[in-house]
Amino acid sequence: MAYERDRKRRERRPPKRLTQDRLQEMALAYVARFATSSHKLQDYLRRKLRERGWDEDEGEFPDVAAMAQRYVDLGYIDDEAYARMKSGGLMRRGYGQRRVNQALNAAGIDEETRDAVKVGKDKQRAAALIMARKKRFGPFCLEEIDRKKREKQIAAMLRAGHSYDSAKAMIDAKTITAAEEWADPAEDDL
């Protein structure tokens, strides 16, 4: 008897179908909680509609793009600000420009906005230095680097989105000081 009662508690009822008001509440809660792009909000709302379904009593299926545009118009979503934030965060973690562009593309940021937030060579070099330091590549490596290990380190830098020239320059730096000087933007001014 107790077993059946416990089993009934564990069985989940199917979620209620979404209404216009509930979908608006979910969109507002998502925008309030997460820094997001309009494309990511649309993906979230479409996923929720797939999972829970639409209440036919509400009438026609909601226009998710118009709902996201409403939040853009209200200023709750700013794709350019999101792109700057995401780009800066990835660069500070040591990722290269190509990897940053991939992340922004996945978030639905258009090419014009991606170009507007693109960082300069000095920040790309600084990101390569951060990655080399974090992963102990090149001059930061604690042991001798043979040819095979050098190639693996360059490949890892390339996968992280750095250019071949940057990866090669960082891995081939003889000392930590040489790597830091290469990444220093003041050195380009000389």
Secondary structure, 3 states (H helix, E strand, C coil): CHHHHHHHHHCCCCCCCECHHHHHHHHHHHHHHCCCCHHHHHHHHHHHHHHHCECHHHCCCCCHHHHHHHHHHHCCCCHHHHHHHHHHHHHHCCCCHHHHHHHHHHCCCCHHHHHHCCCCHHHHHHHHHHHHHHHCCHHHCCCCCCHHHHHHHHHHHHHCCCCHHHHHHHHHCCCHHHHHHHHCHHHHHC
